[in-house]
Amino acid sequence: MSDDLYGAVLAASPPILAEAAIRRVHELLEAGADSADVHEVVATSVALLNMHQRNRPGRKHAWLAKVTSFAFPRTFSTGPLPKTDDLTVLAEAAWLHHHVCFTAEITHGSKSALGRAIELQLPVDDAERLAQQMLRMVAAARRQANRTSRADQAQGQTSPSKGDQVT
């Protein structure tokens, strides 16, 4: 890579950026550079590739979808199941990965994605974090709605005075 990281390098395509990074790492390794120099080149190259990816015109991935099912459990395995009848061994197996799944239909996005039904599969830990975050957001929205309704009531209504007709 040249010393001018902000000039023509930013305008280069990702394959050219990757090739330049690989060539620079190769030069450093042949010259006997330490791992800090190699790490710096790799980190800079990854940052440049990320910047290039984020700045791509016309590739907006702002899809919206509506959920079309309830959440359901699903378990995936990464290897063959052991030959055993003991269900506790199967349930506690390290190669089993438990997920929470639900289906959704893409409502906004590219023509090829519109109307497509997809299944989202979240690992149990991620699903739990998402659920907790959603509950916090719902609680905050309710608190805000309560504050707003109380403020509206305080502005628009006064307590009835003697002789007022209350309906």
C-alpha positions as CSV (number, residue, x, y, z in Angstrom):
1,M,0.0,0.0,0.0
2,S,1.2,3.5,-0.7
3,D,1.7,6.0,2.1
4,D,-1.3,8.0,0.7
5,L,-4.1,6.1,2.4
6,Y,-6.7,8.8,1.8
7,G,-6.2,9.6,-1.9
8,A,-6.8,7.1,-4.7
9,V,-6.8,4.2,-2.2
10,L,-10.3,5.1,-1.0
11,A,-11.5,5.2,-4.6
12,A,-10.1,1.7,-5.3
13,S,-12.4,-1.3,-5.5
14,P,-12.3,-3.9,-2.7
15,P,-10.4,-6.5,-4.8
16,I,-7.6,-3.9,-5.4
17,L,-7.6,-2.9,-1.7
18,A,-7.3,-6.6,-0.7
19,E,-4.6,-7.3,-3.2
20,A,-2.6,-4.3,-2.1
21,A,-2.9,-5.3,1.6
22,I,-1.8,-8.9,0.8
23,R,1.2,-7.6,-1.1
24,R,2.2,-5.2,1.7
25,V,1.9,-8.0,4.3
26,H,4.0,-10.2,2.1
27,E,6.7,-7.5,1.8
28,L,6.7,-7.0,5.5
29,L,7.0,-10.7,6.2
30,E,9.9,-11.0,3.7
31,A,11.6,-8.0,5.3
32,G,11.4,-9.6,8.7
33,A,9.0,-7.1,10.2
34,D,7.5,-7.7,13.6
35,S,3.8,-8.6,14.1
36,A,2.9,-5.1,15.2
37,D,3.7,-3.8,11.7
38,V,1.7,-6.6,10.1
39,H,-1.1,-6.0,12.5
40,E,-1.2,-2.3,11.6
41,V,-1.4,-3.0,7.8
42,V,-4.1,-5.6,8.3
43,A,-6.1,-3.3,10.6
44,T,-5.8,-0.4,8.2
45,S,-6.9,-2.6,5.3
46,V,-9.9,-3.9,7.1
47,A,-10.9,-0.4,8.0
48,L,-10.6,0.7,4.4
49,L,-12.6,-2.2,3.2
50,N,-15.3,-1.4,5.8
51,M,-15.4,2.2,4.7
52,H,-15.7,1.2,1.1
53,Q,-18.5,-1.2,1.9
54,R,-20.5,1.4,3.9
55,N,-20.1,4.0,1.1
56,R,-21.5,1.8,-1.7
57,P,-24.2,3.9,-3.5
58,G,-27.5,2.2,-4.3
59,R,-27.1,-0.8,-2.0
60,K,-29.4,0.2,0.8
61,H,-30.4,-2.8,2.9
62,A,-33.2,-1.1,4.8
63,W,-35.7,-4.0,4.7
64,L,-38.7,-4.0,6.8
65,A,-40.7,-7.1,7.6
66,K,-43.7,-8.2,9.5
67,V,-43.7,-11.2,11.8
68,T,-46.0,-13.9,10.6
69,S,-45.7,-16.6,13.3
70,F,-45.2,-17.1,17.0
71,A,-41.8,-17.9,18.3
72,F,-40.9,-21.6,18.3
73,P,-37.9,-23.6,19.5
74,R,-35.6,-25.4,17.2
75,T,-32.4,-27.4,17.9
76,F,-29.6,-27.9,15.5
77,S,-26.7,-30.3,15.8
78,T,-23.2,-30.0,14.5
79,G,-22.4,-33.6,14.4
80,P,-23.9,-37.1,14.6
81,L,-25.9,-37.9,17.7
82,P,-24.5,-40.5,20.1
83,K,-26.0,-44.0,20.1
84,T,-27.7,-43.8,23.5
85,D,-31.2,-44.0,24.9
86,D,-30.4,-41.7,27.8
87,L,-32.3,-38.5,27.0
88,T,-30.3,-36.4,29.5
89,V,-27.1,-37.1,27.6
90,L,-28.8,-36.0,24.4
91,A,-30.3,-32.9,26.0
92,E,-26.9,-31.8,27.5
93,A,-24.9,-32.5,24.4
94,A,-22.4,-29.9,23.5
95,W,-23.0,-30.3,19.8
96,L,-26.7,-29.3,20.1
97,H,-27.4,-25.6,19.6
98,H,-30.8,-24.4,20.8
99,H,-32.5,-21.5,18.9
100,V,-35.6,-19.5,19.1
101,C,-37.2,-19.1,15.6
102,F,-40.0,-17.2,14.0
103,T,-41.1,-16.4,10.5
104,A,-41.5,-13.0,8.8
105,E,-42.5,-11.7,5.5
106,I,-40.4,-8.9,3.9
107,T,-42.7,-5.9,3.3
108,H,-40.3,-3.3,2.1
109,G,-37.0,-3.7,0.2
110,S,-35.8,-4.7,-3.2
111,K,-38.1,-6.2,-5.8
112,S,-36.5,-9.7,-5.4
113,A,-37.0,-9.6,-1.6
114,L,-40.6,-8.2,-1.5
115,G,-43.1,-10.7,-0.2
116,R,-40.5,-13.3,0.5
117,A,-41.1,-15.4,3.7
118,I,-38.0,-15.9,5.8
119,E,-37.3,-17.8,9.0
120,L,-35.2,-16.0,11.6
121,Q,-33.1,-18.2,13.9
122,L,-31.7,-16.7,17.0
123,P,-29.4,-18.6,19.4
124,V,-31.2,-18.8,22.8
125,D,-28.7,-16.3,24.5
126,D,-29.2,-13.7,21.8
127,A,-33.0,-14.2,21.9
128,E,-33.0,-13.7,25.6
129,R,-31.0,-10.4,25.3
130,L,-33.3,-9.2,22.5
131,A,-36.4,-10.1,24.6
132,Q,-35.0,-8.2,27.6
133,Q,-34.2,-5.2,25.5
134,M,-37.7,-5.2,24.0
135,L,-39.2,-5.4,27.4
136,R,-37.2,-2.4,28.6
137,M,-38.3,-0.5,25.5
138,V,-42.0,-1.3,26.1
139,A,-41.7,-0.3,29.7
140,A,-40.1,3.0,28.7
141,A,-42.8,3.7,26.1
142,R,-45.5,3.0,28.7
143,R,-43.9,5.4,31.2
144,Q,-43.7,8.0,28.5
145,A,-47.3,7.5,27.6
146,N,-48.4,7.7,31.2
147,R,-46.4,10.9,31.7
148,T,-48.0,12.4,28.5
149,S,-51.6,11.4,29.5
150,R,-51.1,12.8,33.0
151,A,-49.8,16.0,31.6
152,D,-52.7,16.3,29.2
153,Q,-55.1,15.6,32.1
154,A,-53.5,18.3,34.2
155,Q,-53.7,20.9,31.4
156,G,-57.1,20.2,30.1
157,Q,-59.0,19.3,33.3
158,T,-59.6,21.1,36.6
159,S,-61.3,19.6,39.5
160,P,-65.1,20.4,39.5
161,S,-66.1,23.3,41.7
162,K,-69.3,23.4,43.7
163,G,-72.3,23.6,41.4
164,D,-70.5,22.1,38.3
165,Q,-72.3,19.3,36.6
166,V,-70.1,16.2,36.3
167,T,-71.0,13.9,33.4
